Amino acid sequence: SPASAAPHGPEDAPSRITAMTATRLAPDLVHLRWDTDDGERTVHRASLWRRAPGSGEWLLWFHQGTPYASDDDTT
């Protein structure tokens, strides 16, 4: 079953997350792609995560969200 994102505020419903994929681009760099649907709009999302030298903590380096029509199957 799809995961749910945390709401941004008390009036916001959680978004449904689907089609998540991860691609390792380098030992310390991962590209994540997924779609969200909050009932009002659907969004293709992508982010790049870099592992911090020393701590090994994964840090968000870049994120983009592009709204699309839910009947549009292009990914």
C-alpha positions, -999 to +999 in steps of 0.1 A: +000+000+000+012+035-007+028+055+020+014+088+033+033+121+037+029+141+069+004+169+067+018+205+064-008+219+087-039+208+107-062+214+077-041+195+052-048+159+045-019+135+039-008+130+003-008+096-013+027+086-025+031+063-055+056+052-081+087+058-059+120+048-075+156+053-064+187+054-086+222+055-072+241+079-093+273+077-073+283+060-040+272+092-021+244+105-045+209+091-049+181+103-072+146+097-059+114+100-081+078+097-069+043+110-075+020+126-049-017+130-049-035+150-023-070+146-038-068+180-055-036+178-076-010+153-086+027+161-088+057+143-102+085+148-077+123+143-078+151+149-054+188+144-051+202+132-018+239+135-010+257+117+019+276+142+040+313+134+043+323+125+079+288+121+094+274+098+067+241+116+071+219+118+039+211+154+031+185+168+006+205+186-020+178+194-046+140+189-050+116+197-078+078+191-081+059+194-113+021+193-113+004+171-139-030+160-149-038+127-132-048+111-165-014+120-180+007+088-178+040+104-188+067+100-161 
